Amino acid sequence: MEFWREALILLGGLWAGTINTIVGSGSLVTFPILVALGYAPVTAVISNAMGLVAGGFSGAWGYRREAASVPRTLLKLLPASLLGGLAGAFLLLHLPETVFGYVAPVLIVVALALVIFQPRLSAWAKRRQDMEHVEPEQADAQRLSPVLYLLVFLVGVYGGYFTAAQGILLMGVLGVFFHGSLQQSNAIKVILSLGVNLVAACSYLLFAFERIDWLVVLLIAVGSTIGGLVGARIGRRLSPVWLRAVIVVLGVVALGAMLGQLVNG
């Protein structure tokens, strides 16, 4: 691998970690970079997901106080996320790679739409939560709807299969079915997303070891960990509009590359 390619992947991991701290969807930075550099789409998804696990841990550490205020909610929802992530990883590893080649462009379009409408989704979720007038210290005592468990599982399936924008999906689900502060919802989102990525990574280690590019994993892990740690400090000085614009541009690049592969293939 040439040095500039290594540097680009490392920078992508750093940028993804920073973006995940602010608006989410860091995979829509790293995944397009890997596809543009010529990696097979499934290899790109697997290596990217494993690399971003490290950044997920640093993000979870940053939200440890908010997570500590909703321990029962996390313990209730985490199994649904883990099972969903396992199912999504199973689909990624066992369906033919040609299926992913057709499905991935659709998922990229969905993820990009979520990124574009994320501010409205967040504002709507906040209004819903404010209308419930649930104090943060009482949020962990609420009874969770069975629909919430199902939706968390389905988001986990999506995350285990593709990873990108699962955090935005979770925030939308929690905005409707969980009544607590926005920061508590964000902490739950971070922990559940980490759980999905972690169980998917373990599945890849056990059943797709030969498809992992370890240099890519290392570069993204280092970059995303640094981005996760400093993202809150640096990222809040950057305009979220520009961050989302970068995500959209890179997502369109990945979409074009994958559609080009389909046409040429």
Phi, psi and chi 1 to 4 in degrees:
 res  aa     phi    psi   chi1   chi2   chi3   chi4
   1 MET       -  132.6 -177.4  179.9  -70.9      -
   2 GLU   -73.7  154.1  -60.7  175.4   24.5      -
   3 PHE   -58.7  -41.5  174.1   75.1      -      -
   4 TRP   -63.9  -30.2   70.8  -91.9      -      -
   5 ARG   -69.8  -42.5  -68.5  164.8   61.8   91.6
   6 GLU   -61.2  -45.0  -62.7  174.9   -3.4      -
   7 ALA   -62.8  -38.5      -      -      -      -
   8 LEU   -65.3  -42.4 -176.0   59.3      -      -
   9 ILE   -66.4  -42.6  -65.3  172.2      -      -
  10 LEU   -61.3  -44.7  179.6   64.7      -      -
  11 LEU   -63.8  -38.8 -178.3   61.8      -      -
  12 GLY   -61.6  -42.2      -      -      -      -
  13 GLY   -63.2  -41.3      -      -      -      -
  14 LEU   -62.7  -45.3  175.7   63.8      -      -
  15 TRP   -65.6  -39.0 -166.7 -115.1      -      -
  16 ALA   -64.0  -41.9      -      -      -      -
  17 GLY   -62.6  -39.5      -      -      -      -
  18 THR   -66.3  -46.1  -57.4      -      -      -
  19 ILE   -65.0  -38.8  -73.5  177.6      -      -
  20 ASN   -60.3  -31.3  -84.9  -23.6      -      -
  21 THR   -67.9  -28.9  -55.3      -      -      -
  22 ILE  -104.3  -57.6  -52.9  164.7      -      -
  23 VAL  -122.3   -8.4  -64.0      -      -      -
  24 GLY    82.5 -176.2      -      -      -      -
  25 SER    69.2   34.4  -57.6      -      -      -
  26 GLY   -61.4  -26.9      -      -      -      -
  27 SER   -63.5  -23.6  -72.4      -      -      -
  28 LEU   -77.6    2.0  -75.9  177.7      -      -
  29 VAL   -99.7  -52.4  173.8      -      -      -
  30 THR   -74.0  -40.3   44.6      -      -      -
  31 PHE   -61.0  -47.6  178.0   73.2      -      -
  32 PRO   -61.5  -35.8  -23.8   34.4      -      -
  33 ILE   -61.3  -45.3  -71.1  174.7      -      -
  34 LEU   -65.6  -40.8  -64.3  177.2      -      -
  35 VAL   -64.3  -42.8  171.3      -      -      -
  36 ALA   -64.5  -28.8      -      -      -      -
  37 LEU   -82.7   -1.1  -70.0  176.1      -      -
  38 GLY   100.7    8.0      -      -      -      -
  39 TYR   -74.6  144.4  -70.5   92.0      -      -
  40 ALA   -61.6  140.6      -      -      -      -
  41 PRO   -53.8  -44.4  -28.7   35.9      -      -
  42 VAL   -67.2  -41.5  173.0      -      -      -
  43 THR   -60.7  -39.4  -62.3      -      -      -
  44 ALA   -63.7  -43.9      -      -      -      -
  45 VAL   -63.2  -46.8  167.4      -      -      -
  46 ILE   -63.5  -51.4  -69.8  174.7      -      -
  47 SER   -65.6  -39.1  -57.2      -      -      -
  48 ASN   -64.4  -47.0  173.4   62.1      -      -
  49 ALA   -61.0  -41.0      -      -      -      -
  50 MET   -67.9  -38.9  -66.9 -168.8   65.3      -
  51 GLY   -66.2  -35.5      -      -      -      -
  52 LEU   -78.3   -8.5  -71.6  177.4      -      -
  53 VAL   -58.9  -41.8  167.3      -      -      -
  54 ALA   -60.6  -44.1      -      -      -      -
  55 GLY   -64.1  -32.0      -      -      -      -
  56 GLY   -63.8  -37.6      -      -      -      -
  57 PHE   -65.5  -41.9  -84.9  110.0      -      -
  58 SER   -67.6  -35.7   63.4      -      -      -
  59 GLY   -66.6  -40.4      -      -      -      -
  60 ALA   -63.5  -39.1      -      -      -      -
  61 TRP   -62.3  -37.5  175.4 -104.9      -      -
  62 GLY   -66.0  -26.1      -      -      -      -
  63 TYR  -106.7   24.0  -84.2   97.9      -      -
  64 ARG   -63.3  -35.2   60.9 -168.9 -177.6  -81.1
  65 ARG   -67.6  -46.3  -68.9 -175.5 -179.3  178.5
  66 GLU   -65.0  -38.3  -69.8   81.5    1.8      -
  67 ALA   -65.3  -35.1      -      -      -      -
  68 ALA   -67.7  -16.8      -      -      -      -
  69 SER   -85.8   -9.9   68.8      -      -      -
  70 VAL  -133.4   51.5  -75.7      -      -      -
  71 PRO   -65.6  -38.9   25.0  -34.9      -      -
  72 ARG   -68.2  -38.7  -76.4 -179.2  -70.6 -176.2
  73 THR   -62.8  -43.0  -58.6      -      -      -
  74 LEU   -62.7  -43.7  -80.0  169.4      -      -
  75 LEU   -65.4  -29.7  -72.1  174.6      -      -
  76 LYS   -75.9  -40.0  -68.8  175.2 -177.4  176.9
  77 LEU   -88.8  -26.5  -65.9  178.5      -      -
  78 LEU   -58.9  -41.9 -168.5   55.5      -      -
  79 PRO   -58.9  -37.4  -26.4   36.4      -      -
  80 ALA   -64.3  -40.9      -      -      -      -
  81 SER   -65.3  -43.0  -83.1      -      -      -
  82 LEU   -64.3  -43.2  -65.1  177.9      -      -
  83 LEU   -64.5  -40.6  -70.8  173.4      -      -
  84 GLY   -64.0  -44.0      -      -      -      -
  85 GLY   -61.5  -38.7      -      -      -      -
  86 LEU   -64.8  -41.8 -170.7   62.0      -      -
  87 ALA   -65.7  -41.8      -      -      -      -
  88 GLY   -64.4  -41.3      -      -      -      -
  89 ALA   -64.5  -37.9      -      -      -      -
  90 PHE   -61.0  -44.1  178.1   87.7      -      -
  91 LEU   -63.6  -42.4  -68.3  174.2      -      -
  92 LEU   -62.1  -39.1  179.3   66.3      -      -
  93 LEU   -83.3  -23.8  -63.7  176.4      -      -
  94 HIS  -108.2  -22.7  -70.5   83.6      -      -
  95 LEU   -75.9  149.1  -70.8  176.6      -      -
  96 PRO   -57.8  145.5  -23.0   32.8      -      -
  97 GLU   -61.9  -25.5 -168.7  160.6  -11.7      -
  98 THR   -64.7  -31.5   51.7      -      -      -
  99 VAL   -63.7  -44.9  172.9      -      -      -
 100 PHE   -62.0  -36.8 -176.2   84.1      -      -
 101 GLY   -59.9  -33.0      -      -      -      -
 102 TYR   -85.5  -35.8  -74.0  104.2      -      -
 103 VAL   -77.9  -37.8  172.4      -      -      -
 104 ALA   -57.0  -44.4      -      -      -      -
 105 PRO   -58.4  -37.5  -27.4   36.8      -      -
 106 VAL   -65.1  -43.1  176.9      -      -      -
 107 LEU   -65.6  -34.8  -64.1  179.3      -      -
 108 ILE   -64.0  -43.0  -70.2  174.8      -      -
 109 VAL   -61.4  -43.8  171.3      -      -      -
 110 VAL   -61.3  -46.2  171.5      -      -      -
 111 ALA   -62.5  -41.9      -      -      -      -
 112 LEU   -64.4  -39.5  -71.2  175.6      -      -
 113 ALA   -62.2  -40.2      -      -      -      -
 114 LEU   -64.6  -39.9  -71.9  169.5      -      -
 115 VAL   -63.6  -44.4  170.2      -      -      -
 116 ILE   -63.5  -41.5  -67.6  169.9      -      -
 117 PHE   -94.9    7.8  -67.8  105.3      -      -
 118 GLN   -57.5  -41.9 -175.1  -96.1  -17.0      -
 119 PRO   -59.6  -42.9  -24.2   35.3      -      -
 120 ARG   -66.5  -38.6  -65.7 -175.0 -179.4 -179.0
 121 LEU   -64.0  -42.9 -176.8   62.5      -      -
 122 SER   -65.3  -42.3  -65.1      -      -      -
 123 ALA   -64.6  -40.1      -      -      -      -
 124 TRP   -65.6  -42.3  171.7   71.9      -      -
 125 ALA   -62.8  -40.6      -      -      -      -
 126 LYS   -64.5  -41.7 -172.9  177.5 -173.8  -56.8
 127 ARG   -61.3  -42.3  -73.1 -164.1  -59.3  -89.7
 128 ARG   -60.8  -44.3  -69.0 -117.3  -10.7  151.5
 129 GLN   -68.6  -38.4  -69.6  169.5  -31.0      -
 130 ASP   -65.8  -34.1  -71.1  -16.2      -      -
 131 MET   -66.5  -26.1  -71.7  172.1   59.7      -
 132 GLU   -78.2  -20.6  -63.5  -65.3  -30.1      -
 133 HIS    53.5   44.4  -61.6  -66.9      -      -
 134 VAL   -95.8  123.5  175.5      -      -      -
 135 GLU   -68.6  144.9  -63.9  -63.0  -33.1      -
 136 PRO   -54.1  -37.0  -27.3   35.0      -      -
 137 GLU   -73.4  -13.7   58.0  -88.9   15.4      -
 138 GLN   -99.4   -8.5  -60.6  173.6  -26.7      -
 139 ALA   -62.2  -33.9      -      -      -      -
 140 ASP   -75.1  -11.8 -157.7   35.5      -      -
 141 ALA   -92.4   -6.1      -      -      -      -
 142 GLN   -72.4  154.0   65.2 -173.4  -84.2      -
 143 ARG   -85.1  129.0 -176.2  177.0  179.2 -179.5
 144 LEU   -89.2  138.9  -57.9  179.4      -      -
 145 SER   -71.4  141.9  167.4      -      -      -
 146 PRO   -57.2  -30.0  -24.3   33.8      -      -
 147 VAL   -63.0  -35.5  177.9      -      -      -
 148 LEU   -63.1  -43.4  176.2   57.8      -      -
 149 TYR   -59.5  -43.9  -70.0  100.2      -      -
 150 LEU   -63.7  -45.0  175.3   61.8      -      -
 151 LEU   -67.7  -38.0  -67.9  176.3      -      -
 152 VAL   -62.9  -39.7  167.1      -      -      -
 153 PHE   -62.0  -46.0  169.4   77.9      -      -
 154 LEU   -65.8  -38.4  -67.6  176.1      -      -
 155 VAL   -64.3  -35.6  173.1      -      -      -
 156 GLY   -64.1  -40.0      -      -      -      -
 157 VAL   -60.4  -46.1  174.8      -      -      -
 158 TYR   -59.6  -45.9  169.9   89.0      -      -
 159 GLY   -65.8  -39.2      -      -      -      -
 160 GLY   -68.6  -25.1      -      -      -      -
 161 TYR   -89.4  -37.0 -171.9   76.3      -      -
 162 PHE  -133.6  -28.0 -171.6   58.1      -      -
 163 THR    75.0  -41.2   70.7      -      -      -
 164 ALA   -65.6  130.5      -      -      -      -
 165 ALA    71.6   13.4      -      -      -      -
 166 GLN   -65.3  -29.9   64.8  170.0  -42.1      -
 167 GLY   -63.9  -39.3      -      -      -      -
 168 ILE   -67.2  -39.9  -63.9  176.8      -      -
 169 LEU   -60.2  -43.9  -75.9  170.8      -      -
 170 LEU   -63.0  -40.4  -81.4  172.8      -      -
 171 MET   -63.5  -37.1  -74.4  -59.5  -72.2      -
 172 GLY   -65.0  -42.8      -      -      -      -
 173 VAL   -65.3  -46.2  168.8      -      -      -
 174 LEU   -66.8  -32.3  -67.2  168.7      -      -
 175 GLY   -62.1  -28.0      -      -      -      -
 176 VAL   -90.7  -43.2  176.7      -      -      -
 177 PHE  -109.0   -5.1  -65.6   99.8      -      -
 178 PHE  -121.0  128.7  175.1   74.9      -      -
 179 HIS  -110.8   95.9  -52.3  -58.5      -      -
 180 GLY  -157.0 -166.9      -      -      -      -
 181 SER   -75.7  160.6   71.6      -      -      -
 182 LEU   -64.5  -34.4 -160.1   60.3      -      -
 183 GLN   -68.2  -35.9  -69.4  -57.8  -44.8      -
 184 GLN   -65.0  -42.2  -74.3  174.3  -38.3      -
 185 SER   -61.6  -40.3  -67.2      -      -      -
 186 ASN   -65.1  -39.6 -150.7   27.5      -      -
 187 ALA   -64.1  -42.8      -      -      -      -
 188 ILE   -61.7  -43.1  -65.6  170.7      -      -
 189 LYS   -58.4  -46.0  173.7 -152.8   75.3  176.0
 190 VAL   -62.6  -44.7  169.6      -      -      -
 191 ILE   -67.4  -44.5  -58.9  -65.2      -      -
 192 LEU   -66.0  -40.6  -64.3 -174.4      -      -
 193 SER   -63.6  -40.9  -63.1      -      -      -
 194 LEU   -61.3  -42.3  173.1   59.9      -      -
 195 GLY   -60.2  -43.9      -      -      -      -
 196 VAL   -61.7  -48.6  169.8      -      -      -
 197 ASN   -64.1  -35.8  -69.1  -18.6      -      -
 198 LEU   -69.9  -45.1 -167.5   57.5      -      -
 199 VAL   -69.0  -34.1   73.8      -      -      -
 200 ALA   -65.7  -42.1      -      -      -      -
 201 ALA   -61.7  -41.1      -      -      -      -
 202 CYS   -63.0  -38.7  -69.0      -      -      -
 203 SER   -63.5  -41.3  -59.6      -      -      -
 204 TYR   -63.7  -40.5  -54.9  149.4      -      -
 205 LEU   -61.5  -39.6  -78.3  171.6      -      -
 206 LEU   -79.8  -37.4  -68.5  173.6      -      -
 207 PHE  -120.0   -5.9  -55.6  111.1      -      -
 208 ALA  -142.6   38.8      -      -      -      -
 209 PHE   -57.9  -38.1 -168.7   85.9      -      -
 210 GLU   -73.0  -12.7   71.6  -74.9   -6.9      -
 211 ARG   -97.3    1.7  -56.4  176.4   83.0  170.3
 212 ILE   -88.4  129.8  -58.6  170.4      -      -
 213 ASP   -97.5  104.7 -170.1  -56.4      -      -
 214 TRP   -70.7  -29.0  -73.6  103.7      -      -
 215 LEU   -66.5  -41.6 -179.3   57.2      -      -
 216 VAL   -62.6  -43.6  170.2      -      -      -
 217 VAL   -57.9  -47.2  172.4      -      -      -
 218 LEU   -62.5  -46.6  176.0   62.5      -      -
 219 LEU   -63.7  -44.3  -68.4  171.2      -      -
 220 ILE   -68.7  -37.6  -67.5  178.7      -      -
 221 ALA   -61.8  -47.2      -      -      -      -
 222 VAL   -63.1  -48.4  171.5      -      -      -
 223 GLY   -63.0  -45.5      -      -      -      -
 224 SER   -70.2  -31.9   65.6      -      -      -
 225 THR   -65.2  -46.3  -60.4      -      -      -
 226 ILE   -63.2  -43.5  -63.3  171.4      -      -
 227 GLY   -62.4  -39.1      -      -      -      -
 228 GLY   -66.0  -34.8      -      -      -      -
 229 LEU   -76.4  -40.1  -68.8  172.7      -      -
 230 VAL  -102.8   -4.4  -55.5      -      -      -
 231 GLY   -59.2  -41.2      -      -      -      -
 232 ALA   -62.8  -37.7      -      -      -      -
 233 ARG   -75.1  -46.3 -179.8  175.3  -61.7  177.3
 234 ILE   -81.3  -44.0  -62.5  175.7      -      -
 235 GLY   -63.9  -32.6      -      -      -      -
 236 ARG   -70.1  -11.8  -72.8 -166.3  175.7   96.5
 237 ARG   -87.9   -9.5  -60.1  176.1 -175.5  175.3
 238 LEU  -100.1  149.4  -57.6  174.9      -      -
 239 SER   -73.5  125.1  168.6      -      -      -
 240 PRO   -57.4  -28.2  -24.0   34.0      -      -
 241 VAL   -63.0  -44.4  174.0      -      -      -
 242 TRP   -68.0  -36.1  -76.3  105.5      -      -
 243 LEU   -63.0  -45.1  -70.5  172.0      -      -
 244 ARG   -65.5  -34.5  -83.9 -172.1  -71.4  -87.3
 245 ALA   -63.1  -40.9      -      -      -      -
 246 VAL   -61.8  -44.2  170.8      -      -      -
 247 ILE   -60.0  -46.3  -65.6  172.7      -      -
 248 VAL   -63.1  -44.2  171.0      -      -      -
 249 VAL   -61.2  -47.3  169.1      -      -      -
 250 LEU   -66.6  -35.9  -70.7  171.6      -      -
 251 GLY   -64.2  -39.5      -      -      -      -
 252 VAL   -65.5  -37.3  170.4      -      -      -
 253 VAL   -60.6  -46.6  169.5      -      -      -
 254 ALA   -63.0  -40.9      -      -      -      -
 255 LEU   -61.4  -44.5 -176.8   62.0      -      -
 256 GLY   -64.2  -39.8      -      -      -      -
 257 ALA   -65.0  -41.9      -      -      -      -
 258 MET   -71.9  -37.5  -63.5 -161.0   70.8      -
 259 LEU   -66.8  -35.8  -69.4  176.8      -      -
 260 GLY   -63.3  -39.5      -      -      -      -
 261 GLN   -63.9  -38.5  -70.0  177.1    1.1      -
 262 LEU   -65.9  -42.5  -73.6  176.9      -      -
 263 VAL   -66.6  -43.6  171.9      -      -      -
 264 ASN   -74.4  -25.0  -64.4  -30.8      -      -
 265 GLY   -81.3      -      -      -      -      -
